[in-house]
Amino acid sequence: MAAAAGWLRILPRLYRALLFLSQFCILLGDERWQPLAQSVKDPPVCTFTVVPRAGESTEIPPYVMKCPSNGLCSRLPADCVDCATNFSCIYGKPVTFDCTVKPSVTCVDQDFKSQRNFVINMTCRFCWQLPETDYECSNSTSCMTVSCPRQRYTANCTVRDHVHCLGNRTFPKMLYCNWTGGYKWSTALALSITLGGFGADRFYLGQWREGLGKLFSFGGLGIWTLIDVLLIGVGYVGPADGSLYI
């Protein structure tokens, strides 16, 4: 131990002496000592590169963002689990399916123990057969809501995350036109009663041609004004863009 301690005290002195000699030789013009001096000044640095194991991916699957961590497995969204569904079940009847959570998803059972395999209870029906409260559909502002017959449009519907069903979770569906442009029925009716003779109600609804006709005819000598009060009151006359009243 004493010999080792002695060598440890001598090594720093040897290092400083070697550095001094190399610098002195460089000043004298001897370039053979330059690599040695450089190696003494800049000792080698060890670098390590971490290589992932074969088959190991560092990317996080996109569905993980929808999956609550350490929640009940039976309440996970449908995108977080893989279930062995049976399409031969009886429509409208309760059915149970065996499910497994997807990789990178953690969940627990009723006793708060980690779980991978579990069973879910649901009603046997396809996603497009769900009630309207269980899915969301896109809206269309290019169809007429006030028309006869009432117009329909093709919407893309997506099932809500917590709802389980059979088949594709995104599906097309024909829906009635149901959108609003911000026009109020009460405002249109008030304008028709008070300023209908000047076409104010028609101008408000965006029907400027009819508004000009009422303006220059003094409301059709009052007859057109009375008719518009009735038509707007029952909702037969609506906004020109085809939207519904608020």
C-alpha positions as CSV (number, residue, x, y, z in Angstrom):
1,M,0.0,0.0,0.0
2,A,2.8,2.4,0.8
3,A,4.5,1.7,-2.6
4,A,1.2,2.4,-4.4
5,A,0.7,5.7,-2.5
6,G,4.3,6.7,-3.5
7,W,3.7,6.1,-7.2
8,L,0.5,8.1,-7.0
9,R,2.5,11.1,-5.7
10,I,5.2,10.7,-8.3
11,L,2.8,10.5,-11.4
12,P,1.6,14.1,-11.3
13,R,5.2,15.3,-11.2
14,L,6.2,13.1,-14.1
15,Y,3.2,14.4,-16.1
16,R,4.2,18.0,-15.5
17,A,7.9,17.3,-16.4
18,L,7.0,15.6,-19.6
19,L,4.7,18.5,-20.6
20,F,7.4,21.0,-19.9
21,L,10.0,19.1,-21.9
22,S,7.7,18.8,-25.0
23,Q,6.9,22.5,-25.0
24,F,10.6,23.4,-24.6
25,C,11.5,21.2,-27.6
26,I,8.8,22.7,-29.7
27,L,10.1,26.2,-28.9
28,L,13.6,25.0,-30.1
29,G,12.1,24.0,-33.4
30,D,12.0,20.3,-33.1
31,E,8.7,19.2,-34.6
32,R,9.2,15.6,-33.7
33,W,7.9,16.4,-30.2
34,Q,4.8,18.1,-31.4
35,P,2.5,15.0,-31.6
36,L,3.6,14.0,-28.1
37,A,2.9,17.5,-26.7
38,Q,-0.5,17.4,-28.4
39,S,-1.3,14.0,-26.9
40,V,-0.4,15.2,-23.5
41,K,-2.5,18.3,-23.8
42,D,-5.5,16.5,-25.2
43,P,-5.9,13.1,-23.7
44,P,-8.1,10.7,-25.6
45,V,-11.8,10.9,-24.9
46,C,-13.9,7.7,-24.9
47,T,-17.3,7.9,-26.5
48,F,-20.1,5.4,-26.2
49,T,-23.0,4.8,-28.6
50,V,-26.1,3.2,-27.3
51,V,-27.5,0.7,-29.9
52,P,-31.1,-0.5,-29.3
53,R,-31.7,-4.2,-29.2
54,A,-32.9,-6.0,-32.2
55,G,-36.7,-5.7,-32.6
56,E,-36.9,-2.9,-30.0
57,S,-38.6,0.3,-31.3
58,T,-38.2,3.7,-29.6
59,E,-41.3,5.2,-31.3
60,I,-44.5,5.7,-29.3
61,P,-47.6,4.3,-31.1
62,P,-50.2,7.1,-31.9
63,Y,-53.0,5.3,-30.1
64,V,-51.2,5.6,-26.7
65,M,-52.3,9.3,-26.5
66,K,-55.9,8.1,-26.2
67,C,-55.2,5.4,-23.6
68,P,-55.3,6.5,-19.9
69,S,-52.4,5.1,-17.9
70,N,-53.2,2.6,-15.0
71,G,-57.0,2.9,-15.6
72,L,-59.5,0.0,-15.6
73,C,-58.9,-2.2,-18.6
74,S,-62.7,-2.6,-19.1
75,R,-63.0,1.2,-19.6
76,L,-60.2,1.6,-22.1
77,P,-61.1,3.2,-25.5
78,A,-61.6,0.8,-28.3
79,D,-58.4,2.0,-30.0
80,C,-56.4,0.7,-27.0
81,V,-57.5,-2.9,-27.1
82,D,-57.7,-5.9,-29.5
83,C,-60.8,-7.9,-29.1
84,A,-61.8,-11.3,-30.6
85,T,-65.2,-10.3,-31.9
86,N,-67.8,-12.7,-33.2
87,F,-70.0,-11.3,-36.0
88,S,-72.4,-14.2,-35.7
89,C,-73.9,-12.9,-32.4
90,I,-77.6,-12.2,-32.2
91,Y,-78.4,-8.5,-32.9
92,G,-79.5,-6.6,-29.9
93,K,-78.4,-9.3,-27.4
94,P,-75.7,-8.8,-24.7
95,V,-72.4,-10.5,-25.6
96,T,-69.0,-10.8,-24.1
97,F,-65.7,-10.7,-26.0
98,D,-62.1,-11.6,-24.9
99,C,-59.8,-8.6,-25.3
100,T,-56.1,-7.9,-24.9
101,V,-54.5,-4.5,-24.4
102,K,-52.2,-3.2,-27.1
103,P,-48.4,-2.8,-26.6
104,S,-47.3,0.2,-24.6
105,V,-50.7,0.3,-22.8
106,T,-51.0,-0.3,-19.1
107,C,-54.2,-1.0,-17.2
108,V,-55.5,-2.7,-14.0
109,D,-58.4,-4.8,-12.9
110,Q,-60.9,-4.2,-10.2
111,D,-58.3,-5.0,-7.5
112,F,-55.8,-2.6,-9.1
113,K,-53.5,-5.4,-10.3
114,S,-51.8,-5.1,-13.6
115,Q,-53.8,-6.9,-16.3
116,R,-53.3,-7.7,-20.0
117,N,-56.3,-10.0,-20.8
118,F,-59.9,-9.2,-19.8
119,V,-63.5,-9.5,-20.9
120,I,-65.8,-6.7,-22.0
121,N,-69.6,-6.7,-22.1
122,M,-71.5,-5.0,-25.0
123,T,-74.5,-5.2,-27.1
124,C,-74.3,-7.1,-30.4
125,R,-74.6,-4.4,-33.2
126,F,-72.6,-2.8,-35.9
127,C,-71.2,0.7,-35.4
128,W,-73.6,2.2,-38.0
129,Q,-76.5,0.8,-36.0
130,L,-75.6,2.7,-32.8
131,P,-77.8,5.5,-31.5
132,E,-77.0,9.0,-32.6
133,T,-75.6,9.9,-29.2
134,D,-72.8,7.3,-29.6
135,Y,-71.1,8.8,-32.7
136,E,-70.1,12.2,-34.2
137,C,-70.7,13.2,-37.8
138,S,-69.4,15.9,-40.1
139,N,-71.7,18.9,-40.9
140,S,-72.5,20.3,-44.3
141,T,-73.2,23.9,-45.1
142,S,-73.8,23.4,-48.8
143,C,-77.4,22.0,-48.6
144,M,-80.8,23.6,-48.1
145,T,-82.4,22.9,-44.8
146,V,-85.7,24.6,-45.9
147,S,-86.8,22.7,-48.9
148,C,-89.5,20.2,-50.0
149,P,-88.6,17.4,-49.8
150,R,-86.1,18.0,-47.1
151,Q,-82.5,17.6,-48.5
152,R,-80.0,15.1,-47.2
153,Y,-76.2,14.9,-47.4
154,T,-73.6,12.2,-47.0
155,A,-71.7,12.6,-43.6
156,N,-68.7,10.9,-42.3
157,C,-69.4,9.6,-38.8
158,T,-66.9,8.4,-36.2
159,V,-67.8,6.3,-33.1
160,R,-66.9,7.9,-29.7
161,D,-63.8,6.5,-28.0
162,H,-65.6,4.8,-25.1
163,V,-68.2,3.0,-27.2
164,H,-67.5,-0.6,-28.4
165,C,-69.2,-2.0,-31.5
166,L,-68.7,-4.3,-34.5
167,G,-67.3,-3.4,-37.8
168,N,-65.6,-0.1,-39.0
169,R,-65.6,2.7,-36.4
170,T,-65.8,5.3,-39.2
171,F,-68.7,5.0,-41.7
172,P,-70.8,7.2,-44.1
173,K,-74.4,8.0,-43.3
174,M,-77.2,10.0,-45.0
175,L,-78.4,12.8,-42.7
176,Y,-80.9,15.6,-43.0
177,C,-79.5,19.1,-43.6
178,N,-79.3,20.7,-40.2
179,W,-77.1,23.8,-39.9
180,T,-77.6,27.5,-39.0
181,G,-76.1,30.7,-40.4
182,G,-76.9,32.8,-37.4
183,Y,-80.3,34.2,-38.4
184,K,-82.9,34.6,-35.6
185,W,-86.5,33.8,-36.2
186,S,-87.6,36.4,-33.6
187,T,-85.7,39.1,-35.4
188,A,-87.1,38.2,-38.8
189,L,-90.7,38.1,-37.5
190,A,-90.2,41.5,-35.7
191,L,-88.9,43.1,-38.9
192,S,-91.7,41.6,-40.9
193,I,-94.4,43.1,-38.6
194,T,-92.8,46.6,-38.1
195,L,-90.8,47.3,-41.3
196,G,-92.2,44.6,-43.6
197,G,-93.7,47.2,-45.9
198,F,-90.2,48.3,-46.8
199,G,-88.8,44.8,-47.3
200,A,-86.6,44.9,-44.2
201,D,-87.5,41.3,-43.3
202,R,-86.5,40.0,-46.8
203,F,-83.2,42.1,-46.7
204,Y,-82.4,40.6,-43.3
205,L,-82.8,37.0,-44.6
206,G,-80.6,37.7,-47.6
207,Q,-83.4,37.8,-50.1
208,W,-82.5,41.1,-51.7
209,R,-84.6,40.7,-54.9
210,E,-87.8,40.2,-52.9
211,G,-86.8,43.0,-50.6
212,L,-86.5,45.4,-53.5
213,G,-89.8,44.3,-54.8
214,K,-91.5,45.0,-51.5
215,L,-89.7,48.3,-51.1
216,F,-90.8,49.7,-54.4
217,S,-94.3,48.3,-54.2
218,F,-94.8,49.5,-50.6
219,G,-95.2,45.9,-49.4
220,G,-97.4,45.0,-52.3
221,L,-99.9,47.6,-51.0
222,G,-99.9,45.8,-47.7
223,I,-101.0,42.4,-49.0
224,W,-97.5,41.1,-49.5
225,T,-96.5,42.3,-46.0
226,L,-99.4,40.4,-44.4
227,I,-98.5,37.2,-46.3
228,D,-94.8,37.5,-45.3
229,V,-95.8,37.9,-41.6
230,L,-97.7,34.6,-41.8
231,L,-95.0,32.7,-43.8
232,I,-92.2,33.8,-41.5
233,G,-94.3,33.2,-38.4
234,V,-94.9,29.5,-39.4
235,G,-91.2,29.1,-40.6
236,Y,-92.0,28.6,-44.2
237,V,-89.8,31.5,-45.4
238,G,-86.2,31.1,-44.1
239,P,-82.7,32.5,-44.8
240,A,-81.5,32.6,-48.4
241,D,-78.5,30.5,-47.7
242,G,-80.7,27.5,-46.8
243,S,-79.8,27.4,-43.1
244,L,-82.1,27.0,-40.1
245,Y,-83.2,29.8,-37.7
246,I,-81.4,30.0,-34.3
